Amino acid sequence: MEPLDFKQSAALSIGIELELQLVETFGCDLTHAASDLIQLAERRSHPGEIKPEITESMIEIATGIHQTHAALDAELRAIRDAVSAAAETLNVLVCGGGAHPFQNWTDRQIYDRPRFKHLSGLYGYLAKQFTVFGQHIHVGVPHGDDALFLVHAMSRYVPHFVALAASSPYFQGADTQFESSRLNAVSAFPLSGRAPLVLRWSDFIEYFAKMQGLGIVESMKDFYWDIRPKPEFGTVEIRVCDTPLTAERAAVLAAYAQTLARFLLIERPFQLSEDLHLPYGYNRFQACRFGLDGDFIDPLAQSHLPLREDIMATLEGLKPHAMELETEVPLAELEVIVRDSSTDARWMRSRYQLTGSLPDLVWQQCRKWRGDS
Amino acid sequence: MGEYLFLPSWPLQIPQLFWLGVVLLGATLLGELVDRLFRLPRILGYVIAGAVLGPEATGLLSVAEVRGLRPFFEVAMGIVLFELGSRVDPGWLRRNPWLLVTSGLESGLAFGAVFGILLVVDTPPLVAAAAGAIAMATSPAVVLTVSRELRAQGQVTSRLQLLTALNSVYSFVVFGILFAWLHLAEHGSIGLVALHPLYIVFGSALLAFISAKALLALLARLGPRGDVQTISAVGVVIVTVSVAMALNLSVVMSMLGLGILTRALDRDRRFLAVSFGYVGQLFVIALFALTGTALPLNFGATALAAGLGIAAARALGKSVAVVGLARLSGLSYRKASLLSVGLLPMSGVAVVMAHEAGAIWPQFGPQLGAVVLAAVLILELLGPLAVQFALRRAGDAADRR
């Protein structure tokens, strides 16, 4: 089982992948531009990676591996600028957000690569409906057992990430009433949800082999879990965040994940058990639907509290770790976001209320992503 | 007999509108046939239906009846040009100046190639130049309709639309200048020479500006209701077309200008939601069917050879520019080649131009017509195929439903 060897990586290093929307300037609908954009961007040298995704209307940008939030933030902004330059030449706009507010999924076109064509053949309309845009945060761990511990310990905090990153209130031209509608599109896939409670890497290899033997999966890529180990990188990958509207916020969320991981790995604040996961689906739904105003069930204290209070309490507990990792500034920013409810989903709703025009909303998202306003 | 007054008199007086219905029905049916049986662009069906019904073939529609439908043709043309104009983003030329260079060069080379080849075969210089001017333009209607039919999006589509709008404008300006030149040859009055094109260019631009401002003010009042906005845009287009015709201005320039300016002056992006959908479709069918009725079907081998020569020279000029500047403007050679294929359809506007020339300068029109119309006919039929091929191959076309 060589491919599933857990590659050792620098503890608590961070990296980000962001899926971005490509939009035309005529009516701000999604457009087909990924292959031209990538080809053009690759002509000049730039940091990080710019990669195709499943449809021609999206690209993925990925940073390298970083120890600090400051370095990650700087690289992310440099990649963003490289993409913006290429996009300008092609008259294409780029924006964040977990879903395009009014695109028609039947108009999407699958990117010309064998894996994408295979997925499209397998999943049918789900593949095209999966034109949603997420942020994946990677946190480095030195050992597979640590990775599995983190996968499960972190799942208590999944609602935090959902609510803080939520930026997909509009989908297919309508207000979904959700703060993050994107995760609903993910839930349709058979291998979504959370990883089974396996805590030793050797056991995980066994589990994977069984799934492979049954012909359910071919590689780790076939698991669409909210949090999954990524053995070839030596990381734990958090996949529940919508792509934020700015590169800066994406970096802030990564800093939160990094600090939280340090806290969990060092303090080991709770025992992992199935009981910890009992409210998982409930909490996750509340965060998707109501964002920071959602209800949160603390599985250990077995009590209800507003999600925003749980985030505030968590941020308080992270302070010593933030000092070690130099993440005080981004974490202070998160406090402000929670206090003022200044999430991206909120911003989008208030913009829309101002003009009543979804195309205009997308236009504003593009400006925000470029860093103009 | 007297008591049967309520019955119609014989022979029946058939209103003009009846023929419009016949043309629309015939064109729609043939369009669907062409699409379903051969997977060819529906436009072909529209044009052929028009040609079959028209005076040159079966003569079901007489010359007088075709002329009666002319206002509808003008409006349809206006809508198409307006929509194309509104898809043109002048800011793109600023952000990617090589596109402007490409645009100038492809039009310039097309002009030069056609002018050159006609001079070689001893065409009078003015006629050769006028043919060159007409050859600069790509058909806005074909480009817009085929890209809409395929729901095409992407670099080849948007560049094709941009280049088409620009070369239509150049073509018109150069044509206007040639008119003036002709004026000089005839009357020797410098004042007239300068005045006519100036009147057309500035008059059309001013009209476009005023209409654009009015349309945007209207849209601001109406609020973000896509359907109401679309209908009012159509209304403004019809009014502007009529004013342009009444003032002897250029419908082509005013409507392209209206589209471009409405978009460019739209600081609050109220115009983003306007889409022409079925309304646009209706006018497009009428436009092509009526173009079909005006197509000359009888011409000799010489005219056909001349037409092929012009078409080939024009294609060469355009593709040299587009492919030559591909890398600089940020496009792969493959897509640039497809883009130059997309630029092939020659403009039905050319027919209009030749007619207009004939109206103002009776001795000039027929000469020009003989040279150009064969090329127009060839490219009217092959053009939609070329655009469809280019957009499909570029991957810009949406999957088949």
Chai-1 contact restraints between the chains, C-beta under 6 A:
chainA,res_idxA,chainB,res_idxB,connection_type,confidence,min_distance_angstrom,max_distance_angstrom,comment,restraint_id
A,T25,B,D89,contact,1.0,0.0,6.0,A-B,restraint_1
A,F26,B,R87,contact,1.0,0.0,6.0,A-B,restraint_2
A,G27,B,L272,contact,1.0,0.0,6.0,A-B,restraint_3
A,T31,B,Q153,contact,1.0,0.0,6.0,A-B,restraint_4
A,H32,B,Q153,contact,1.0,0.0,6.0,A-B,restraint_5
A,H32,B,G154,contact,1.0,0.0,6.0,A-B,restraint_6
A,D36,B,Q155,contact,1.0,0.0,6.0,A-B,restraint_7
A,L40,B,G330,contact,1.0,0.0,6.0,A-B,restraint_8
A,E88,B,R95,contact,1.0,0.0,6.0,A-B,restraint_9
A,T89,B,N96,contact,1.0,0.0,6.0,A-B,restraint_10
A,T89,B,G330,contact,1.0,0.0,6.0,A-B,restraint_11
A,L90,B,Q155,contact,1.0,0.0,6.0,A-B,restraint_12
A,N91,B,D89,contact,1.0,0.0,6.0,A-B,restraint_13
A,N91,B,W92,contact,1.0,0.0,6.0,A-B,restraint_14
A,D107,B,A398,contact,1.0,0.0,6.0,A-B,restraint_15
A,G356,B,P224,contact,1.0,0.0,6.0,A-B,restraint_16
A,S357,B,P224,contact,1.0,0.0,6.0,A-B,restraint_17
A,P359,B,L272,contact,1.0,0.0,6.0,A-B,restraint_18
A,P359,B,A273,contact,1.0,0.0,6.0,A-B,restraint_19
A,D360,B,R269,contact,1.0,0.0,6.0,A-B,restraint_20
A,W363,B,R269,contact,1.0,0.0,6.0,A-B,restraint_21
